[in-house]
Amino acid sequence: MRLLKIFKKKNKTSLKCDDCKTTYKGIPLCFSSDFPHYYYSIPPNEIDERVELEKNLCVIDKTHFFHKGRVTIPILDFDEDLYF
């Protein structure tokens, strides 16, 4: 299985984050987004009036509610989990 080979090479792989410029060893196993996908469809000049943002909550047009959460997915035969 190709994916299993990638996981077993974790010490040989590195990733440089485009945001913080830090280089991480191993494959990336933690993913998140600052805003829900729907947020990006709103014109920038309308965001202030249509979007309410809190630490883990985004409300759009008072009808669409998005709560930020984290799902942990165990990876078989691997010592780390996938966080999404």
Residue pairs with C-beta under 8 A, 6 or more apart in sequence:
4 77
6 13
6 27
7 27
7 75
7 77
7 78
9 27
10 25
10 26
10 27
10 80
11 25
11 26
13 25
13 26
13 27
14 23
14 24
14 25
14 26
15 23
15 24
15 26
15 27
15 28
16 22
16 23
16 24
17 23
17 24
29 75
29 80
29 81
29 82
29 83
30 82
30 83
30 84
31 83
31 84
32 68
32 70
32 83
32 84
35 53
35 58
36 58
36 60
36 66
38 60
38 64
38 66
39 47
39 51
39 58
39 60
39 66
42 50
42 51
42 60
50 60
50 61
51 58
51 59
51 60
52 58
52 59
52 60
52 62
55 68
56 67
56 68
56 69
57 65
57 66
57 67
57 68
58 65
58 66
58 68
59 65
59 66
60 66
70 83
70 84
71 83
71 84
72 81
72 82
72 83
73 81
73 82
73 83
73 84
74 81
74 82
75 81
75 82
